[in-house]
Amino acid sequence: MNYFDPETAAKRYAKGRPYYHKIVVNKIKNKLKLEDKLDHVADIACGTGLSTIPLLDISKKITATDIAKQMLNLAPKNNKIDFIVAPAEDLPIESNSIDLITVSSGIHWLKIDEFLNEAARILKAEGWLIIYNNWFTGEMKDNSQFSTWFKEDYLKSYPSPPRNNQYDWGENNLRLHGFERLDLETFTNEIVLNKLELIQYLLTQSNIISVVEKGNNEIGEIENRLSDQLEKYFRNDNEVFTYENSILYLKLNLNFFN
């Protein structure tokens, strides 16, 4: 099941996802010491383009792909970006043409072995594959009761659907696909949200999309339930929430294919 293809889910995603991607792109720029813009970057599993737009800071041209047509329909138009409906494992991109590939919070939905082979095909020699993730920790600053609610109520009511979280990212396995693992960078960022903004974010999670699309709950019913439950945790109009991040830097090494 593609949890992000329904039009209603795509609209909630475009509206409710926190925008943190520019932070990551700046970290990539500094890590790779990019002084000039790259010729061509690919953003895979790009969704509504939130992860794509900041790549304009480091690239002259971007090809952004996703299998969810409804998500791409909501992506911002830009003459330097081609948004294409395509699976990550079979990309309509010329071989040896891409300087850098990014995947933002989507790698766990892919057939990773097949994707890595495809990424190696389209990358130029010594090109980069950057896989990064941003996830909600369920922590509200200075309020441990919210964390208890998130773990004991929210996640039990709306458990995460199955995803590919057990992939082997070790050196030996990556070499089989032509990649060298150079770094894993982690950091924490805080985002200020009011109650409505938090609800809008939670409604974009696959946890909730799954139960809605299976017909187990109506989205309006869930929204009202969350509003009632969260009221007591918002002591102020806005509260601070913690997100964790990881950036995996992989470099294509053609010597591994010899």
C-alpha positions in Angstrom: 0.0 0.0 0.0 1.2 3.5 -0.9 0.2 5.5 2.2 0.9 8.8 0.5 -0.9 8.5 -2.8 -4.5 9.3 -1.8 -5.3 12.9 -2.6 -6.6 13.7 0.9 -3.3 12.3 2.4 -1.2 14.3 0.0 -3.0 17.5 0.8 -2.5 16.9 4.6 1.2 16.2 3.9 1.7 19.4 2.0 0.0 21.4 4.7 1.2 19.7 7.9 4.8 18.6 7.5 7.4 20.7 9.3 10.0 22.3 7.0 13.5 21.4 8.2 15.1 20.4 4.9 17.1 23.6 4.4 19.0 22.7 7.6 20.0 19.4 6.1 21.0 20.9 2.7 23.3 23.4 4.4 24.9 20.5 6.3 25.4 18.7 3.1 26.9 21.8 1.4 29.4 22.2 4.3 30.2 18.5 4.6 31.0 18.1 0.8 32.6 21.6 0.7 30.5 22.6 -2.2 31.6 26.0 -3.5 29.9 25.9 -6.8 26.5 24.5 -7.7 26.4 21.0 -9.0 25.1 20.4 -12.5 22.4 17.9 -11.8 20.9 16.5 -8.5 18.2 13.9 -8.1 15.7 13.9 -5.2 14.1 10.5 -4.8 10.8 9.9 -3.0 10.4 13.7 -3.0 6.7 13.8 -2.0 5.3 17.3 -2.4 8.7 18.8 -3.0 9.5 20.0 0.5 12.9 18.2 0.2 13.5 19.4 -3.3 13.2 23.1 -3.2 16.3 23.7 -0.9 18.4 21.7 -3.3 18.3 24.7 -5.6 20.9 26.2 -3.3 23.4 23.6 -4.4 22.3 22.5 -7.9 21.6 24.1 -11.3 19.1 21.4 -12.2 17.0 18.9 -10.2 15.1 15.8 -11.2 12.6 14.8 -8.5 10.7 11.6 -8.5 8.0 9.9 -6.5 5.5 7.1 -7.1 2.6 9.1 -5.6 1.1 11.2 -8.4 -1.1 13.1 -6.0 1.9 14.2 -4.0 3.7 15.5 -7.1 0.6 17.4 -8.1 1.1 19.6 -5.1 4.8 20.2 -5.6 5.7 23.8 -6.4 6.5 24.6 -10.1 10.0 25.6 -11.0 11.7 25.7 -14.3 14.9 24.2 -12.8 13.0 21.2 -11.4 11.5 18.2 -13.3 9.0 16.4 -11.2 8.4 12.8 -12.5 6.2 10.0 -11.4 8.6 7.0 -11.2 9.6 4.2 -8.8 13.0 4.7 -7.1 14.0 1.3 -8.4 13.5 2.1 -12.1 14.3 5.8 -12.7 13.9 7.4 -16.1 17.3 9.1 -15.7 20.3 8.7 -18.0 23.2 6.6 -16.7 26.2 8.5 -15.3 24.4 11.8 -15.3 23.8 12.7 -11.6 26.2 14.4 -9.3 24.3 13.8 -6.1 21.1 11.9 -5.0 19.1 12.7 -1.9 16.4 10.6 -0.2 14.5 12.3 2.6 12.6 10.2 5.1 11.6 7.7 2.5 14.3 5.0 2.2 12.3 2.6 4.5 9.5 2.5 1.9 11.9 1.4 -1.0 13.2 -2.0 -2.2 16.6 -0.9 -1.0 18.9 -3.3 -2.8 17.3 -2.5 -6.1 17.4 1.2 -5.4 21.1 1.2 -4.5 21.8 -0.5 -7.8 19.8 2.1 -9.7 21.4 4.9 -7.8 24.9 3.5 -8.8 23.7 3.4 -12.4 22.6 7.1 -12.6 25.4 8.6 -10.5 28.6 10.0 -12.1 31.9 8.4 -11.0 32.4 9.4 -7.3 29.0 10.8 -7.1 27.2 11.0 -3.7 24.1 9.4 -2.3 22.7 11.2 0.8 20.1 9.4 2.8 18.6 11.5 5.6 15.7 11.0 8.0 13.8 13.3 10.4 11.5 11.8 13.0 9.3 13.0 15.7 10.5 11.8 19.1 7.2 12.3 20.9 8.8 14.7 23.3 7.5 18.1 24.4 10.0 20.3 26.1 9.5 20.3 29.9 6.5 18.1 29.8 7.1 14.4 30.4 3.3 13.7 30.5 3.0 14.4 26.8 5.7 11.7 26.1 3.7 9.2 28.1 0.6 10.0 26.1 2.5 9.7 22.8 3.8 6.2 23.7 0.9 4.8 25.7 -2.0 6.2 23.8 -1.1 7.6 20.4 1.2 4.8 19.2 -1.0 2.1 20.6 -4.0 3.5 18.9 -2.2 4.2 15.7 0.8 1.8 15.4 3.4 2.3 12.7 2.7 0.2 9.6 5.4 -2.3 8.4 8.4 -0.7 6.7 12.0 -1.7 5.8 13.8 -0.7 9.0 16.1 -3.7 9.2 18.4 -3.1 6.2 22.1 -3.8 6.6 23.9 -0.5 6.1 27.3 -2.0 6.9 30.4 -1.5 4.8 30.5 -5.0 3.3 26.9 -4.9 2.1 27.2 -1.4 0.6 30.3 -2.4 -1.3 28.2 -5.0 -3.1 26.2 -2.1 -4.6 29.3 0.1 -5.3 29.1 2.4 -2.4 31.5 3.5 0.2 30.1 4.7 3.6 31.9 7.9 4.6 29.9 9.4 7.5 26.8 9.3 9.6 25.9 12.6 11.0 23.2 13.0 13.7 21.6 16.1 15.2 18.5 17.2 17.1 16.3 20.2 16.2 13.4 21.7 18.0 10.2 22.9 16.3 7.6 25.2 17.8 4.0 24.1 17.2 0.6 25.1 18.4 -2.0 22.5 19.0 -3.5 22.7 15.5 -0.1 22.5 13.9 0.8 19.4 15.9 -2.5 17.7 14.9 -1.9 18.6 11.3 1.5 17.0 11.5 0.3 13.8 13.2 -2.4 13.5 10.5 0.4 13.2 7.9 1.9 10.2 9.5 1.5 6.8 7.9 0.2 5.6 11.3 -3.0 7.6 10.8 -3.2 7.3 7.0 -3.1 3.5 7.3 -6.2 3.3 9.6 -8.1 5.9 7.6 -7.4 4.2 4.2 -8.4 0.8 5.6 -11.7 2.3 6.7 -11.2 1.8 10.4 -11.6 5.5 11.2 -12.7 8.7 9.6 -10.1 11.5 9.5 -12.5 14.0 11.1 -13.1 11.6 14.0 -9.4 11.2 14.6 -8.8 15.0 14.4 -11.4 15.7 17.0 -10.1 12.9 19.3 -6.6 14.3 19.1 -7.8 17.8 19.7 -9.6 16.7 22.9 -6.6 14.6 24.1 -4.0 17.2 23.5 -5.8 20.2 25.1 -4.4 19.5 28.6 -0.8 19.3 27.4 -0.7 22.8 25.8 0.0 25.1 28.7 0.9 27.8 26.2 -0.4 28.6 22.7 2.9 27.2 21.4 5.1 24.4 22.7 8.5 23.1 21.7 8.9 19.6 20.3 12.0 17.5 19.6 12.9 15.9 16.2 15.9 13.6 15.7 17.9 13.6 12.4 20.4 11.4 10.7 22.4 12.0 7.5 24.1 9.1 5.9 26.8 10.0 3.4 27.6 7.3 0.7 30.0 7.8 -2.2 30.0 5.8 -5.4 33.3 3.9 -5.8 33.5 2.1 -9.1 36.5 0.2 -7.9 34.1 -2.1 -6.0 32.7 -3.3 -9.3 36.1 -4.4 -10.6 
